[in-house]
Amino acid sequence: MSDEEKTNEGTLSDTETVSSGNGTGTDGKQFLLQQLYVKDLSYEAPNTPDVFNEQKLDTDTQMNIKSSHRQLADETYEVVLHLSIHAKNGEQSVFLVELEQAGIFLVKGYAQDDAKGLLATYCPATLFPYAREAISSAVGRGGFPPLMLQPINFDALYAQAAESEQTA
């Protein structure tokens, strides 16, 4: 490789642009996570310490999930991911975790339908890893093996909800 080729590596022509990595694009659209927080966290293990003496714990774990959003300002939204995890051994409750993981998002320059889709899919998908860690930590601190929640396809859930709205 010649010296000339080495000096040209990584340079941009006059027509190329680079995103600054801050959620802004050249088309005026912005999508930014401005704040991340736990709005509510509840952990209950009503049958401890007795549940630790069980010979065989055969837990049935149920998860309920939903998301909601509300507009805070012109192009700023609070998105809340609501998760409820209830583990039972037969009829006996092992633990119950309820979490509201929230974030404040700037959604600027998008058409209304596109913004609605971002708020229903991309925002909850952004919040989910944080919610998963908070739940796993709470369960682990309760004396149980950490709970590993599997990834969730929020796009598929949104599409399924939209389809059921159309058929209703």
C-alpha positions as CSV (number, residue, x, y, z in Angstrom):
1,M,0.0,0.0,0.0
2,S,1.5,3.4,-0.9
3,D,1.7,6.3,1.4
4,E,-1.0,8.1,-0.6
5,E,-3.4,5.3,0.0
6,K,-2.7,5.2,3.7
7,T,-3.4,8.9,4.1
8,N,-6.7,8.6,2.3
9,E,-8.1,5.8,4.5
10,G,-10.9,7.0,6.7
11,T,-11.4,10.3,5.0
12,L,-14.7,11.4,3.6
13,S,-15.5,13.0,0.3
14,D,-17.3,16.3,0.2
15,T,-20.6,14.5,-0.4
16,E,-20.5,12.1,2.5
17,T,-21.8,12.9,6.0
18,V,-21.3,11.2,9.3
19,S,-23.9,10.9,12.1
20,S,-22.6,12.3,15.3
21,G,-24.0,9.3,17.2
22,N,-26.3,11.5,19.2
23,G,-29.6,10.5,17.6
24,T,-29.6,13.3,15.1
25,G,-29.7,12.7,11.4
26,T,-29.4,14.9,8.4
27,D,-33.2,14.6,7.7
28,G,-34.2,16.4,10.9
29,K,-35.4,13.3,12.7
30,Q,-34.2,12.8,16.3
31,F,-34.8,9.8,18.6
32,L,-33.0,10.2,22.0
33,L,-33.3,8.5,25.4
34,Q,-33.0,11.4,27.7
35,Q,-33.6,9.8,31.1
36,L,-33.8,6.2,32.4
37,Y,-35.3,5.3,35.8
38,V,-37.2,2.8,37.8
39,K,-40.7,4.2,38.5
40,D,-41.9,1.4,40.8
41,L,-40.4,-1.9,42.0
42,S,-42.1,-4.3,44.3
43,Y,-40.7,-7.7,45.5
44,E,-42.6,-10.2,47.6
45,A,-41.7,-13.6,48.8
46,P,-44.5,-14.3,51.3
47,N,-43.6,-17.9,52.0
48,T,-40.0,-17.5,53.0
49,P,-38.2,-19.1,54.7
50,D,-40.5,-22.1,54.5
51,V,-40.1,-22.3,50.7
52,F,-36.4,-22.8,51.0
53,N,-37.0,-26.1,52.9
54,E,-39.1,-27.6,50.0
55,Q,-37.5,-30.8,48.8
56,K,-38.5,-30.1,45.2
57,L,-39.4,-26.7,43.9
58,D,-41.3,-27.1,40.6
59,T,-42.1,-23.4,39.9
60,D,-44.5,-22.2,37.3
61,T,-43.5,-18.7,36.4
62,Q,-46.0,-16.3,34.7
63,M,-45.1,-13.0,33.2
64,N,-47.4,-10.2,32.2
65,I,-46.0,-7.3,30.2
66,K,-47.4,-4.1,28.8
67,S,-46.2,-0.7,27.9
68,S,-47.7,2.7,28.1
69,H,-46.6,6.2,27.1
70,R,-47.7,9.8,27.8
71,Q,-46.7,13.0,26.2
72,L,-44.7,15.3,28.5
73,A,-43.9,18.1,26.1
74,D,-44.1,18.8,22.4
75,E,-41.9,16.0,21.3
76,T,-41.0,14.4,24.6
77,Y,-42.6,11.3,25.9
78,E,-42.5,9.1,29.1
79,V,-42.6,5.4,28.2
80,V,-43.2,2.9,30.9
81,L,-42.6,-0.8,30.6
82,H,-44.8,-2.7,33.2
83,L,-43.7,-6.2,34.1
84,S,-45.2,-8.6,36.6
85,I,-43.5,-11.9,37.3
86,H,-45.3,-14.4,39.6
87,A,-43.6,-17.7,40.5
88,K,-45.7,-20.4,42.1
89,N,-45.0,-23.9,43.4
90,G,-48.4,-25.5,43.0
91,E,-50.7,-23.1,44.7
92,Q,-48.0,-21.7,46.9
93,S,-46.6,-18.3,45.9
94,V,-42.8,-18.4,45.7
95,F,-42.2,-14.8,44.7
96,L,-43.9,-11.9,43.0
97,V,-42.0,-9.1,41.3
98,E,-43.7,-6.0,39.8
99,L,-41.6,-3.4,38.0
100,E,-42.3,-0.2,36.1
101,Q,-39.1,0.6,34.1
102,A,-39.4,4.0,32.6
103,G,-37.6,6.4,30.2
104,I,-38.0,9.8,28.8
105,F,-37.6,9.9,25.0
106,L,-37.3,12.7,22.5
107,V,-39.1,11.7,19.3
108,K,-38.8,14.6,16.8
109,G,-39.4,14.9,13.1
110,Y,-41.4,11.6,12.6
111,A,-44.8,11.2,11.1
112,Q,-47.5,10.5,13.7
113,D,-47.8,6.8,12.7
114,D,-44.0,6.3,12.8
115,A,-43.7,8.0,16.2
116,K,-46.5,5.8,17.5
117,G,-44.6,2.7,16.3
118,L,-41.4,3.9,17.9
119,L,-43.2,4.5,21.2
120,A,-44.8,1.1,21.1
121,T,-41.9,-1.0,19.9
122,Y,-38.4,0.7,20.0
123,C,-38.8,2.4,23.3
124,P,-40.0,-0.7,25.3
125,A,-37.2,-2.7,23.6
126,T,-34.7,-0.1,24.8
127,L,-36.1,-0.3,28.4
128,F,-36.3,-4.1,28.5
129,P,-32.7,-5.0,29.2
130,Y,-32.7,-2.6,32.2
131,A,-36.0,-4.1,33.4
132,R,-34.6,-7.6,33.0
133,E,-31.5,-6.8,35.1
134,A,-33.6,-5.1,37.9
135,I,-35.9,-8.2,38.1
136,S,-33.0,-10.7,38.0
137,S,-31.3,-8.7,40.8
138,A,-34.4,-8.5,43.0
139,V,-35.0,-12.2,42.7
140,G,-31.4,-13.1,43.4
141,R,-31.4,-10.8,46.4
142,G,-34.5,-12.7,47.6
143,G,-32.4,-15.8,47.9
144,F,-33.5,-17.5,44.7
145,P,-31.5,-18.2,41.6
146,P,-31.5,-15.2,39.3
147,L,-34.3,-15.1,36.8
148,M,-33.3,-15.0,33.2
149,L,-36.0,-13.4,31.1
150,Q,-35.8,-14.2,27.4
151,P,-35.7,-11.4,24.8
152,I,-39.1,-10.1,23.7
153,N,-40.0,-9.1,20.1
154,F,-41.9,-5.9,20.7
155,D,-42.4,-5.5,16.9
156,A,-44.3,-8.7,16.8
157,L,-46.4,-7.8,19.9
158,Y,-47.3,-4.5,18.3
159,A,-48.2,-6.1,15.0
160,Q,-50.4,-8.7,16.9
161,A,-52.1,-5.9,18.8
162,A,-52.7,-3.9,15.7
163,E,-54.2,-6.9,13.9
164,S,-56.5,-7.7,16.8
165,E,-57.7,-4.1,16.8
166,Q,-58.6,-4.3,13.1
167,T,-60.6,-7.6,13.6
168,A,-62.4,-6.2,16.6
